[in-house]
């Protein structure tokens, strides 16, 4: 499942454009694989389309299209200060399991 941190949710709520009664906007999150194999993430406010997955996380409605679902599985959207005074949304992949290898000598 796609995740949103509390900090990201707060910023999304602040950025959500005003809506009229006939308009329901949510944050669309998308991902695609670039020719070099990297994953490109994007987001913007949009209306729900047929076959979209709509999820509510931290009080924010998120839309994910069918082509992005697998690429966004277990991804976390966060809002962080990368450099002093410069805040950005970032997409964090799931933690991969690492194993420590070492050698032990018997006495």
MDAnalysis code that builds the backbone (N, CA, C; Angstrom):
import MDAnalysis as mda
import numpy as np

u = mda.Universe.empty(321, n_residues=107, atom_resindex=np.repeat(np.arange(107), 3), trajectory=True)
u.add_TopologyAttr("name", ["N", "CA", "C"] * 107)
u.add_TopologyAttr("resid", np.arange(1, 108))
u.add_TopologyAttr("resname", ["UNK", "UNK", "UNK", "UNK", "UNK", "UNK", "UNK", "UNK", "UNK", "UNK", "UNK", "UNK", "UNK", "UNK", "UNK", "UNK", "UNK", "UNK", "UNK", "UNK", "UNK", "UNK", "UNK", "UNK", "UNK", "UNK", "UNK", "UNK", "UNK", "UNK", "UNK", "UNK", "UNK", "UNK", "UNK", "UNK", "UNK", "UNK", "UNK", "UNK", "UNK", "UNK", "UNK", "UNK", "UNK", "UNK", "UNK", "UNK", "UNK", "UNK", "UNK", "UNK", "UNK", "UNK", "UNK", "UNK", "UNK", "UNK", "UNK", "UNK", "UNK", "UNK", "UNK", "UNK", "UNK", "UNK", "UNK", "UNK", "UNK", "UNK", "UNK", "UNK", "UNK", "UNK", "UNK", "UNK", "UNK", "UNK", "UNK", "UNK", "UNK", "UNK", "UNK", "UNK", "UNK", "UNK", "UNK", "UNK", "UNK", "UNK", "UNK", "UNK", "UNK", "UNK", "UNK", "UNK", "UNK", "UNK", "UNK", "UNK", "UNK", "UNK", "UNK", "UNK", "UNK", "UNK", "UNK"])
u.atoms.positions = np.array([
    [0.833, -1.180, 0.000],
    [0.000, 0.000, 0.000],
    [0.876, 1.242, 0.000],
    [0.425, 2.269, -0.657],
    [1.086, 3.570, -0.697],
    [0.888, 4.259, 0.650],
    [1.894, 4.993, 1.124],
    [1.828, 5.653, 2.425],
    [2.127, 7.139, 2.301],
    [1.586, 7.919, 3.224],
    [1.829, 9.354, 3.293],
    [2.152, 9.692, 4.743],
    [3.252, 10.418, 4.958],
    [3.584, 10.818, 6.322],
    [2.667, 11.960, 6.752],
    [2.611, 12.189, 8.036],
    [1.805, 13.275, 8.579],
    [2.274, 14.624, 8.035],
    [3.590, 14.822, 7.934],
    [4.135, 16.078, 7.417],
    [3.705, 16.303, 5.969],
    [3.753, 15.261, 5.156],
    [3.335, 15.387, 3.761],
    [1.839, 15.669, 3.674],
    [1.049, 14.983, 4.485],
    [-0.401, 15.187, 4.472],
    [-0.757, 16.627, 4.814],
    [-0.074, 17.201, 5.801],
    [-0.343, 18.579, 6.189],
    [-0.059, 19.541, 5.032],
    [1.030, 19.308, 4.304],
    [1.369, 20.177, 3.173],
    [0.400, 19.989, 2.010],
    [-0.035, 18.773, 1.782],
    [-1.007, 18.505, 0.718],
    [-2.312, 19.224, 1.023],
    [-2.755, 19.173, 2.281],
    [-3.988, 19.851, 2.664],
    [-3.882, 21.349, 2.440],
    [-2.721, 21.933, 2.748],
    [-2.513, 23.370, 2.533],
    [-2.526, 23.721, 1.048],
    [-2.051, 22.810, 0.208],
    [-1.937, 23.077, -1.220],
    [-3.187, 22.726, -2.017],
    [-4.129, 22.026, -1.400],
    [-5.333, 21.607, -2.118],
    [-6.106, 22.832, -2.585],
    [-6.382, 22.920, -3.898],
    [-7.115, 24.084, -4.406],
    [-8.565, 24.076, -3.930],
    [-9.174, 25.265, -3.839],
    [-10.590, 25.324, -3.467],
    [-11.423, 24.546, -4.468],
    [-12.482, 23.905, -3.981],
    [-13.309, 23.071, -4.848],
    [-14.741, 23.573, -4.846],
    [-15.376, 23.432, -5.998],
    [-16.796, 23.758, -6.078],
    [-17.604, 22.508, -5.754],
    [-18.911, 22.647, -5.659],
    [-19.767, 21.521, -5.292],
    [-19.710, 20.376, -6.298],
    [-19.494, 20.692, -7.577],
    [-19.488, 19.643, -8.605],
    [-18.080, 19.129, -8.906],
    [-17.128, 19.566, -8.152],
    [-15.742, 19.207, -8.413],
    [-15.148, 18.526, -7.184],
    [-14.590, 17.364, -7.370],
    [-13.941, 16.654, -6.277],
    [-12.512, 16.349, -6.708],
    [-11.558, 17.086, -6.162],
    [-10.162, 16.880, -6.505],
    [-9.472, 16.068, -5.422],
    [-8.549, 15.268, -5.866],
    [-7.713, 14.484, -4.964],
    [-6.291, 14.565, -5.499],
    [-5.348, 14.118, -4.721],
    [-3.961, 14.123, -5.166],
    [-3.690, 12.859, -5.972],
    [-3.396, 13.034, -7.252],
    [-3.020, 11.896, -8.092],
    [-1.513, 11.696, -7.961],
    [-1.126, 10.462, -7.664],
    [0.273, 10.091, -7.565],
    [0.541, 9.076, -8.673],
    [1.640, 9.288, -9.389],
    [1.941, 8.411, -10.520],
    [3.421, 8.049, -10.517],
    [3.735, 6.961, -11.206],
    [5.120, 6.518, -11.348],
    [5.275, 5.839, -12.697],
    [6.473, 5.965, -13.254],
    [6.784, 5.278, -14.517],
    [8.266, 4.947, -14.530],
    [8.596, 3.947, -15.299],
    [9.989, 3.532, -15.424],
    [10.599, 4.254, -16.616],
    [11.711, 4.934, -16.385],
    [12.428, 5.645, -17.438],
    [13.286, 4.663, -18.235],
    [13.736, 5.058, -19.425],
    [14.572, 4.160, -20.235],
    [15.830, 3.661, -19.519],
    [16.360, 4.456, -18.581],
    [17.568, 4.022, -17.869],
    [17.260, 3.125, -16.673],
    [15.967, 2.804, -16.478],
    [15.568, 1.901, -15.409],
    [15.161, 2.590, -14.117],
    [15.406, 3.886, -14.005],
    [14.997, 4.608, -12.804],
    [13.490, 4.815, -12.815],
    [12.932, 5.015, -11.629],
    [11.499, 5.283, -11.516],
    [11.299, 6.779, -11.364],
    [10.421, 7.335, -12.177],
    [10.074, 8.747, -12.149],
    [8.721, 8.880, -11.460],
    [8.664, 9.698, -10.397],
    [7.434, 9.898, -9.656],
    [6.867, 11.277, -9.973],
    [5.546, 11.377, -9.913],
    [4.891, 12.659, -10.110],
    [3.613, 12.728, -9.314],
    [3.115, 13.963, -9.157],
    [1.856, 14.130, -8.436],
    [1.233, 15.460, -8.811],
    [-0.076, 15.517, -8.681],
    [-0.825, 16.729, -8.951],
    [-2.292, 16.496, -8.635],
    [-3.046, 17.563, -8.506],
    [-4.457, 17.429, -8.167],
    [-5.259, 17.087, -9.416],
    [-6.222, 16.185, -9.264],
    [-6.965, 15.666, -10.401],
    [-8.308, 15.125, -9.931],
    [-9.192, 14.904, -10.894],
    [-10.468, 14.242, -10.606],
    [-10.295, 12.742, -10.795],
    [-11.125, 11.983, -10.099],
    [-11.049, 10.530, -10.198],
    [-11.496, 10.074, -11.574],
    [-10.796, 9.072, -12.094],
    [-11.114, 8.456, -13.389],
    [-11.492, 6.998, -13.167],
    [-12.104, 6.435, -14.185],
    [-12.469, 5.026, -14.116],
    [-11.201, 4.199, -13.890],
    [-11.300, 3.201, -13.061],
    [-10.230, 2.257, -12.721],
    [-9.180, 2.821, -11.762],
    [-9.326, 4.075, -11.318],
    [-8.402, 4.609, -10.320],
    [-8.620, 3.919, -8.984],
    [-7.548, 3.750, -8.265],
    [-7.625, 3.330, -6.878],
    [-7.670, 4.614, -6.066],
    [-8.689, 4.763, -5.223],
    [-8.779, 5.928, -4.361],
    [-8.602, 5.463, -2.925],
    [-7.638, 6.072, -2.244],
    [-7.400, 5.731, -0.853],
    [-7.328, 7.018, -0.037],
    [-7.757, 6.937, 1.201],
    [-7.669, 8.065, 2.124],
    [-6.595, 7.748, 3.151],
    [-5.600, 8.619, 3.218],
    [-4.491, 8.430, 4.143],
    [-4.246, 9.761, 4.860],
    [-4.218, 9.740, 6.170],
    [-3.936, 10.932, 6.966],
    [-4.880, 12.090, 6.599],
    [-6.110, 11.758, 6.198],
    [-7.078, 12.790, 5.850],
    [-6.922, 13.357, 4.456],
    [-6.123, 12.702, 3.616],
    [-5.893, 13.145, 2.242],
    [-6.387, 12.060, 1.294],
    [-7.130, 12.458, 0.262],
    [-7.578, 11.498, -0.751],
    [-6.516, 11.386, -1.829],
    [-6.089, 10.161, -2.078],
    [-5.032, 9.858, -3.039],
    [-5.624, 9.036, -4.174],
    [-5.273, 9.387, -5.413],
    [-5.670, 8.626, -6.596],
    [-4.435, 7.973, -7.195],
    [-4.557, 6.709, -7.540],
    [-3.472, 5.981, -8.198],
    [-4.068, 5.246, -9.382],
    [-3.551, 5.532, -10.563],
    [-4.016, 4.869, -11.781],
    [-3.495, 3.453, -11.866],
    [-4.149, 2.629, -12.689],
    [-3.760, 1.214, -12.779],
    [-2.315, 0.996, -13.223],
    [-1.772, 1.874, -14.065],
    [-0.406, 1.687, -14.557],
    [0.655, 2.016, -13.514],
    [0.273, 2.694, -12.446],
    [1.241, 3.094, -11.415],
    [1.175, 2.251, -10.151],
    [0.159, 1.441, -10.021],
    [-0.060, 0.726, -8.755],
    [1.124, -0.112, -8.310],
    [1.644, -0.936, -9.191],
    [2.753, -1.807, -8.805],
    [3.996, -1.002, -8.429],
    [4.264, 0.091, -9.162],
    [5.451, 0.892, -8.895],
    [5.343, 1.688, -7.594],
    [4.116, 1.942, -7.141],
    [3.911, 2.715, -5.915],
    [3.673, 1.841, -4.682],
    [3.694, 0.548, -4.873],
    [3.477, -0.372, -3.752],
    [4.559, -0.162, -2.690],
    [4.126, 0.118, -1.470],
    [5.010, 0.305, -0.307],
    [5.911, 1.541, -0.400],
    [5.595, 2.472, -1.284],
    [6.316, 3.742, -1.369],
    [5.698, 4.696, -0.347],
    [6.526, 5.538, 0.260],
    [6.056, 6.542, 1.215],
    [6.337, 7.932, 0.666],
    [5.317, 8.783, 0.678],
    [5.474, 10.182, 0.299],
    [5.729, 10.976, 1.573],
    [6.820, 11.732, 1.586],
    [7.179, 12.522, 2.759],
    [7.459, 13.956, 2.329],
    [7.487, 14.860, 3.282],
    [7.796, 16.267, 3.047],
    [8.912, 16.611, 4.017],
    [10.111, 16.869, 3.463],
    [11.289, 17.020, 4.307],
    [12.097, 18.251, 3.918],
    [12.935, 18.677, 4.855],
    [13.865, 19.770, 4.607],
    [15.177, 19.152, 4.131],
    [15.447, 19.268, 2.827],
    [16.660, 18.673, 2.266],
    [17.884, 19.537, 2.534],
    [17.696, 20.847, 2.469],
    [18.728, 21.813, 2.810],
    [18.063, 22.874, 3.662],
    [18.821, 23.602, 4.453],
    [18.191, 24.599, 5.323],
    [17.240, 25.526, 4.550],
    [15.973, 25.495, 4.964],
    [14.959, 26.350, 4.357],
    [14.373, 25.832, 3.060],
    [14.811, 24.673, 2.583],
    [14.313, 24.122, 1.326],
    [13.584, 22.814, 1.590],
    [12.251, 22.892, 1.558],
    [11.412, 21.733, 1.815],
    [10.931, 21.144, 0.498],
    [10.867, 19.835, 0.418],
    [10.460, 19.143, -0.804],
    [9.675, 17.882, -0.461],
    [8.790, 17.506, -1.388],
    [8.164, 16.196, -1.307],
    [9.167, 15.194, -1.851],
    [9.293, 14.071, -1.174],
    [10.165, 13.003, -1.658],
    [9.412, 11.678, -1.593],
    [9.763, 10.781, -2.483],
    [9.200, 9.441, -2.518],
    [10.259, 8.494, -1.977],
    [9.895, 7.767, -0.930],
    [10.841, 6.877, -0.262],
    [10.464, 5.427, -0.561],
    [11.382, 4.670, -1.157],
    [11.089, 3.253, -1.433],
    [11.085, 2.452, -0.141],
    [10.492, 1.268, -0.188],
    [10.493, 0.424, 1.011],
    [11.919, 0.045, 1.376],
    [12.124, -0.146, 2.671],
    [13.445, -0.549, 3.137],
    [13.714, -1.972, 2.663],
    [14.866, -2.160, 2.112],
    [15.231, -3.505, 1.705],
    [15.929, -4.177, 2.868],
    [15.701, -5.440, 2.969],
    [16.299, -6.192, 4.058],
    [17.781, -6.378, 3.772],
    [18.595, -6.006, 4.732],
    [20.034, -6.203, 4.554],
    [20.526, -7.186, 5.602],
    [21.495, -7.903, 5.213],
    [22.077, -8.851, 6.171],
    [23.529, -8.484, 6.366],
    [23.941, -8.517, 7.574],
    [25.338, -8.218, 7.899],
    [26.131, -9.516, 7.778],
    [27.205, -9.407, 7.056],
    [28.065, -10.578, 6.929],
    [29.372, -10.277, 7.674],
    [29.821, -11.225, 8.332],
    [31.077, -11.065, 9.055],
    [31.689, -12.436, 9.278],
    [32.872, -12.401, 9.752],
    [33.497, -13.696, 10.038],
    [33.796, -13.772, 11.520],
    [33.660, -14.926, 12.012],
    [33.973, -15.148, 13.437],
    [35.058, -16.187, 13.519],
    [35.979, -15.929, 14.383],
    [37.045, -16.929, 14.539],
    [36.846, -17.630, 15.872],
    [36.998, -18.908, 15.837],
    [36.834, -19.679, 17.066],
    [38.146, -19.731, 17.834],
    [38.087, -19.824, 19.103],
    [39.303, -19.942, 19.903],
    [39.381, -21.281, 20.542],
])
